[in-house]
Amino acid sequence: MKKLVILSLLASGLAFGQSKKVTDSNVQWWGYKIAKTEASSHNGLVNVKSGDVTMKNNQIVGGTFVLDMTSITSTDLTGEYQTKLNNHLKTGDFFETEKFPTATYKITSVKKNADKTFPYMVYGNLIAKGISNPVAFPAKISLNKGVLSILSDKFSFDRQKFGIAYASTAKDIIIKDEIDMLINVTAK
């Protein structure tokens, strides 16, 4: 009887999915001034605080990534200018990290994509500054010896939909609404 209960628990775990913990990540961002060009942009990194991916039959069926917004850093600047931008990004003009220290991405589904380089589309909801909106991105997904890898193509989302609005006299004219991101996540 004891063996039957153990087998039943194992089978139910396989039927409902297996969770993998995020062990390594690299989330890059790009913000643009006036024109969406490399010459008029800032870029940097945001750390992933925690995360998990739920799999069923070796396919992703859900997951959550928690971004540590207090870690947002520009990598295109150094010294005093880098410090000023990093601190400004954490204010109410942008991510208001004292009130909203994290942002969360929740995967709702993954579907095949016609793109040969990034053959999957990951669909989900991004929650930033307490506001949730759908955000999807193309990705390469692989599972090798129990290690899951998700690598996105560069994708954009509209910062205005999350209340990320620069409150200057020029308002948002000097800053483009699109924020680009590239996600590289490993889970075991």
Sine and cosine of phi, psi and omega as CSV:
sin_phi,cos_phi,sin_psi,cos_psi,sin_omega,cos_omega
0.00,0.00,-0.66,0.75,-0.01,-1.00
-0.88,0.47,-0.66,0.75,0.02,-1.00
-0.90,0.43,-0.61,0.79,0.02,-1.00
-0.90,0.43,-0.65,0.76,0.02,-1.00
-0.91,0.41,-0.69,0.72,0.02,-1.00
-0.89,0.46,-0.71,0.70,0.04,-1.00
-0.88,0.47,-0.63,0.78,0.02,-1.00
-0.90,0.44,-0.68,0.74,0.03,-1.00
-0.91,0.42,-0.68,0.74,0.04,-1.00
-0.88,0.47,-0.70,0.71,-0.02,-1.00
-0.91,0.42,-0.64,0.77,0.00,-1.00
-0.93,0.38,-0.57,0.82,0.07,-1.00
-0.89,0.45,-0.64,0.77,0.03,-1.00
-0.94,0.34,-0.56,0.83,-0.03,-1.00
-0.95,0.32,-0.59,0.81,-0.07,-1.00
-1.00,-0.04,-0.26,0.97,0.06,-1.00
0.85,-0.52,0.32,-0.95,-0.01,-1.00
-0.87,-0.49,0.69,-0.73,-0.03,-1.00
-0.99,-0.17,0.70,-0.72,0.06,-1.00
-0.88,-0.47,0.70,-0.72,0.00,-1.00
-1.00,0.04,0.65,-0.76,0.07,-1.00
-0.94,0.35,0.81,-0.59,-0.03,-1.00
-0.93,-0.37,-0.37,0.93,-0.05,-1.00
-0.43,-0.90,0.57,-0.82,0.01,-1.00
-0.37,-0.93,0.35,-0.94,0.06,-1.00
-0.54,-0.84,0.97,-0.24,0.02,-1.00
-0.95,-0.31,0.89,-0.46,0.00,-1.00
-0.96,-0.28,0.51,-0.86,0.03,-1.00
-0.72,-0.69,0.41,-0.91,0.08,-1.00
-0.69,-0.73,0.75,-0.66,0.12,-0.99
-0.85,-0.52,0.59,-0.81,-0.15,-0.99
-0.86,-0.51,0.61,-0.80,0.10,-0.99
-0.96,-0.27,0.65,-0.76,0.08,-1.00
0.80,0.60,-0.91,0.42,-0.01,-1.00
-0.86,-0.52,0.48,-0.88,0.00,-1.00
-1.00,0.07,0.96,0.29,0.01,-1.00
-0.75,-0.66,0.31,-0.95,0.02,-1.00
-0.90,0.45,-0.56,0.83,-0.03,-1.00
-0.93,0.36,-0.41,0.91,-0.01,-1.00
-0.88,-0.48,0.77,0.64,-0.03,-1.00
-0.67,-0.74,0.25,-0.97,0.21,-0.98
-0.83,-0.56,0.49,-0.87,0.05,-1.00
-0.59,-0.80,0.28,-0.96,-0.02,-1.00
-0.04,-1.00,-0.39,-0.92,-0.09,-1.00
-0.77,-0.64,0.44,-0.90,0.17,-0.99
-0.72,-0.69,0.73,-0.68,0.02,-1.00
-0.98,0.18,0.54,-0.84,0.16,-0.99
-1.00,-0.01,0.86,-0.51,-0.04,-1.00
-0.97,0.25,-0.68,0.73,0.00,-1.00
-0.31,-0.95,0.15,-0.99,0.04,-1.00
0.11,-0.99,0.32,-0.95,0.10,-1.00
-0.48,-0.88,0.43,-0.90,0.03,-1.00
-0.80,-0.60,0.76,-0.65,0.02,-1.00
-0.99,-0.15,0.77,-0.63,-0.02,-1.00
-0.84,-0.54,0.55,-0.83,0.10,-0.99
-0.67,-0.75,0.80,-0.60,-0.05,-1.00
0.80,0.60,0.70,0.71,0.01,-1.00
0.88,0.48,0.38,0.93,0.06,-1.00
-0.85,-0.52,0.60,-0.80,0.04,-1.00
-0.96,0.28,0.79,-0.61,0.03,-1.00
-0.87,-0.49,-0.08,1.00,0.02,-1.00
0.05,-1.00,0.01,-1.00,0.03,-1.00
0.37,-0.93,0.24,-0.97,-0.01,-1.00
-0.60,-0.80,0.68,-0.73,0.11,-0.99
-0.84,-0.55,0.80,-0.60,0.03,-1.00
-0.97,-0.25,0.89,-0.46,0.00,-1.00
-1.00,-0.03,0.74,-0.67,0.04,-1.00
-1.00,0.07,1.00,-0.05,-0.08,-1.00
-0.92,0.38,-0.32,0.95,0.07,-1.00
-0.94,0.33,-0.25,0.97,-0.01,-1.00
-1.00,-0.05,0.00,1.00,-0.07,-1.00
-0.84,0.54,0.78,-0.62,-0.09,-1.00
-0.64,-0.77,0.66,-0.75,0.13,-0.99
-1.00,0.06,0.61,-0.79,0.02,-1.00
-0.91,-0.42,-0.05,1.00,0.00,-1.00
-1.00,0.01,-0.18,0.98,0.01,-1.00
-0.88,-0.47,0.26,-0.97,0.07,-1.00
-0.68,-0.73,0.22,-0.98,0.12,-0.99
0.87,0.49,-0.64,-0.77,-0.08,-1.00
-0.86,0.52,-0.66,0.75,-0.03,-1.00
-0.93,0.38,-0.61,0.79,0.06,-1.00
-0.90,0.43,-0.72,0.70,0.01,-1.00
-0.86,0.50,-0.70,0.72,0.01,-1.00
-0.88,0.47,-0.72,0.70,-0.01,-1.00
-0.91,0.41,-0.71,0.70,0.00,-1.00
-0.84,0.55,-0.71,0.70,0.00,-1.00
-0.92,0.40,-0.63,0.77,-0.01,-1.00
-0.91,0.41,-0.63,0.78,0.01,-1.00
-0.88,0.47,-0.40,0.92,-0.04,-1.00
-1.00,0.01,-0.08,1.00,-0.02,-1.00
-1.00,0.08,0.02,-1.00,0.04,-1.00
-0.90,0.44,-0.33,0.94,0.08,-1.00
-0.89,0.46,-0.47,0.88,-0.05,-1.00
-0.78,-0.63,-0.99,-0.11,-0.19,-0.98
-0.99,-0.11,-0.17,0.99,0.08,-1.00
0.72,0.69,0.84,0.53,-0.16,-0.99
-0.93,0.36,-0.36,0.93,0.05,-1.00
-0.91,0.41,-0.62,0.78,0.01,-1.00
-1.00,0.02,-0.56,0.83,-0.04,-1.00
-0.81,-0.59,0.98,0.22,-0.09,-1.00
-0.94,0.34,-0.26,0.97,0.00,-1.00
-0.75,-0.66,0.37,-0.93,0.21,-0.98
-0.81,-0.58,0.46,-0.89,-0.07,-1.00
-0.76,-0.66,0.66,-0.75,0.13,-0.99
-0.90,-0.44,0.83,-0.56,0.00,-1.00
-0.92,-0.39,0.89,-0.46,0.03,-1.00
-0.95,0.30,0.78,-0.62,0.05,-1.00
-0.97,-0.26,-0.49,0.87,0.06,-1.00
-0.23,-0.97,0.31,-0.95,0.09,-1.00
-0.73,-0.68,0.77,-0.64,-0.03,-1.00
-0.77,-0.63,0.38,-0.92,0.08,-1.00
-0.90,0.43,0.52,-0.85,-0.02,-1.00
-0.80,-0.59,0.52,-0.86,-0.02,-1.00
-0.96,0.29,-0.28,0.96,-0.01,-1.00
-0.94,0.34,0.81,-0.58,-0.04,-1.00
-0.96,0.29,-0.52,0.86,0.00,-1.00
-0.97,0.24,-0.66,0.75,0.02,-1.00
-0.84,-0.55,0.99,0.13,-0.20,-0.98
-0.98,0.22,0.09,1.00,0.01,-1.00
-0.78,-0.63,0.46,-0.89,0.19,-0.98
-0.91,-0.42,0.82,-0.58,0.05,-1.00
-0.99,-0.17,0.83,-0.55,-0.01,-1.00
-0.94,-0.34,0.61,-0.80,0.02,-1.00
-0.09,-1.00,-0.16,-0.99,0.00,-1.00
-0.85,-0.52,0.78,-0.63,0.10,-1.00
-0.99,-0.12,0.76,-0.64,0.05,-1.00
-0.90,-0.43,0.93,-0.37,0.02,-1.00
-0.73,-0.68,0.68,-0.74,-0.05,-1.00
0.80,0.60,0.56,0.83,0.04,-1.00
0.97,0.23,0.11,0.99,-0.03,-1.00
-0.92,-0.39,0.75,-0.67,-0.03,-1.00
-0.95,-0.31,0.73,-0.68,0.09,-1.00
-0.58,-0.81,0.50,-0.87,0.05,-1.00
-0.94,0.35,0.67,-0.74,0.08,-1.00
-0.64,-0.77,0.78,-0.63,0.02,-1.00
-0.86,-0.52,0.44,-0.90,0.05,-1.00
-0.50,-0.86,0.54,-0.84,0.08,-1.00
-0.97,0.24,0.56,-0.83,-0.07,-1.00
-0.49,-0.87,0.41,-0.91,0.26,-0.97
-0.99,-0.14,0.75,-0.67,0.01,-1.00
-0.78,-0.63,0.78,-0.63,0.04,-1.00
-0.65,-0.76,0.48,-0.88,0.05,-1.00
-0.79,-0.61,0.91,-0.42,-0.06,-1.00
-0.73,-0.68,0.90,-0.44,0.02,-1.00
0.81,0.59,0.66,0.75,0.05,-1.00
0.99,0.11,-0.05,1.00,0.00,-1.00
-0.98,-0.20,0.85,-0.53,-0.01,-1.00
-1.00,-0.08,0.71,-0.70,0.05,-1.00
-0.82,-0.58,0.77,-0.64,0.07,-1.00
-0.83,-0.56,0.89,-0.45,0.03,-1.00
-0.84,-0.55,0.88,-0.47,-0.02,-1.00
-1.00,0.03,0.36,-0.93,0.28,-0.96
-0.98,0.17,0.27,-0.96,0.07,-1.00
-0.91,0.42,0.76,-0.65,-0.01,-1.00
-0.70,-0.71,0.31,-0.95,-0.06,-1.00
-0.88,-0.48,0.46,-0.89,0.22,-0.97
-0.61,-0.79,0.38,-0.93,-0.07,-1.00
-1.00,0.02,0.93,-0.36,-0.05,-1.00
-0.89,0.46,-0.48,0.88,-0.02,-1.00
-0.88,0.47,-0.51,0.86,0.00,-1.00
-0.92,0.39,-0.22,0.98,-0.01,-1.00
-0.92,-0.38,0.19,0.98,0.00,-1.00
0.95,0.30,0.36,0.93,0.04,-1.00
-1.00,-0.05,1.00,0.00,-0.13,-0.99
-0.74,-0.67,0.82,-0.57,-0.02,-1.00
-0.96,0.29,0.88,-0.48,-0.09,-1.00
-1.00,-0.08,0.93,0.37,0.06,-1.00
-0.93,-0.36,0.10,-0.99,0.03,-1.00
-0.90,0.44,-0.51,0.86,0.05,-1.00
-0.99,0.12,-0.02,1.00,-0.04,-1.00
0.77,0.64,-0.71,-0.70,-0.09,-1.00
-0.99,-0.12,0.26,0.96,0.02,-1.00
-0.93,0.38,-0.59,0.81,-0.07,-1.00
-1.00,0.07,-0.14,0.99,0.00,-1.00
-0.83,-0.56,0.79,-0.61,0.01,-1.00
-0.92,0.39,0.49,-0.87,0.01,-1.00
-0.95,0.30,-0.46,0.89,-0.07,-1.00
-0.98,0.18,0.73,-0.69,0.20,-0.98
-0.93,-0.36,0.77,-0.64,0.06,-1.00
-0.99,-0.13,0.56,-0.83,0.05,-1.00
-0.68,-0.74,0.41,-0.91,0.12,-0.99
-0.67,-0.75,0.82,-0.58,-0.10,-1.00
-0.91,-0.41,0.75,-0.66,0.09,-1.00
-0.75,-0.66,0.96,-0.29,-0.11,-0.99
-0.83,-0.56,0.66,-0.75,0.12,-0.99
-0.86,-0.50,0.70,-0.71,0.03,-1.00
-0.71,-0.71,0.60,-0.80,0.02,-1.00
-0.80,-0.60,0.00,0.00,0.00,0.00
